Amino acid sequence: MRGPHNIWRVIRTGATFERTGAMRVALEALKAPRSLRIAARVLGLPFAWLGHRGDPALPPVTRALTALGPAYIKFGQILSTRPDVVGSELAQQLRVLQDKLPPFSTERAKKVISEELEIPVEQLFSAFSEPVAAASIAQVHQATLAETGQEVAVKVLRPQIGRAFRKDINAFYLIAWLVETLAPATRRLRPREVVEHFEGIVLQELDLRIEAAAAGEFAANTANDEGFDVPQIQWGLSSRQVMTMSWVKGVPLGDVTAIDAAGFDRRSLAARVLQMFLRHALRDGYFHADMHQGNLKVSPVGDIVALDFGIMGRLDEYTRRVYAEILMGFIRKDYRRVAEVHFEAGYVPADRDVDQFAQALRSVGEPIFGMDASRISMARLLSYLFDVTEKFGMETRTELILLQRTMVVVEGVARSLDPHINIWDVARPVVEDYIARNIGPKAVIADLLKTAKVLARFGPRLPDLAEAALLAQVNTKPTKPPSRWKERMAYGALGFGLAGGILAIAEFL
């Protein structure tokens, strides 16, 4: 992992950061101690002449990462989701990091497709365009299916991109090791875990079957969402290096002029983008985590269509309930309840004072609610909330950081369409509907029904399972177990009885 190639890459990285002026900015954002600052300058300054110049029109860190190539660009994009690591200001700069790179040849793309699908491209497609988009990992072509005449988008991985990324990932691990070794205080930021997180995302993106599966799952979850659509995957024309899906006609959501010219209601689109995101996060626990304008289109019939499923977010059921209660508490200005939810969830250590925490939360909420409606920001609220909870000892939760980052992007999209949108008014019905279904009396009944079903299914085995667990603890061999048919029948009857009673109550309600 720490071979000569990686050492040279680290030196080249330091040199580029020095030459572009990014070294000072990065060290300040990370609040690096003196020992790390000295080491960074020693590694970078003497070799600055070896560094890439980059585009002087870009901010320093963005300029350096862009100059260093695809893996660094992608790493910067991932870091933009971690303001807890790089700070809010630098994370904001990294959000605009673009990975538009020169495309590779169409002939090379056709060769990859033919090898992967084991059929000549000419037999698969009656038309195949030059690249219409080129990013750090793959590029996209528009094509027409030979059999049906359907227009499709064909995404093809860059040749040898996997090998190139793995080399740079190894260099990132070396940098993380150097940072932790030279500045032990930075271990609170978990540099190696950040690299591991990046590696996991990239390895998934290097296998387009995983992105296709993500698109398929997202499409299944949102199939009944009116006004929202996901392109259909062509599984027979997809593989590890190739992904084919239906071609999306429409207007990019960032092209406000074209949206107006097409006669679409921008206020309605803005509200729908925000509500769809919240609905996917709360209802499904699976959301598109890269919902910028470039990944959203308005179809000719007015549907919002999502594209690019390389970065998706998940929230388990319990976290969704906690998140919804926190949002609803702020909407109702019930800061005491918001504080209690944090303690109940174990987000804040139990030895902290709940009243002081509620007071701190009020200091977060009241200034925001006092703003003009067009300036009220859920993303800003979550950002301030993380600052307060950190002071009270709350540990970083990666899934909530990703949710907050996506919320920032979605709010930006919504405001670009409707500058006067009231975020809370738009969000409230979605949050209230989720709470009514998942936290109120009906939710309690549903939870009990689930428990009864599990008990009815596995109840008869509970005595044997309990006995086996006890025997395993005392490390003894069981003799022939006594007959437990009576207990099994009782547990089964109890489970079915509970299920019937709950169904009767639900019917009554």
Secondary structure, DSSP 8 states (H G I E B T S, - for coil): ---HHHHHHHHHHHHHHHHHTHHHHHHHHTT--HHHHHHHHHHHGGGGGGS----TTS-HHHHHHHHH-HHHHHHHHHHTT-HHHH-HHHHHHHHT---------HHHHHHHHHHHHTS-HHHHEEEEEEEEEE-SSEEEEEEEETTT--EEEEEEE-TTHHHHHHHHHHHHHHHHHHHHHH-GGGGGG-HHHHHHHHHHHHHHHTSHHHHHHHHHHHHHHTTT-TTEE---B-GGG--SSEEEEE---SEETT-HHHHHHTT--HHHHHHHHHHHHHHIIIIISEEES---GGGEEE-TTS-EEE---SSEEE--HHHHHHHHHHHHHHHTT-HHHHHHHHHHTTSS-TTS-HHHHHHHHHHHHHHHHTS-GGG--HHHHHHHHHHHHHHTT----HHHHHHHHHHHHHHHHHHHH-TT--HHHHHHHHHHHHHHHHTSHHHHHHHHHHHHHHHHHHGGGHHHHHHHHHHHHHT----S----HHHHHHHHHHHHHHHHHHHHHHHH-
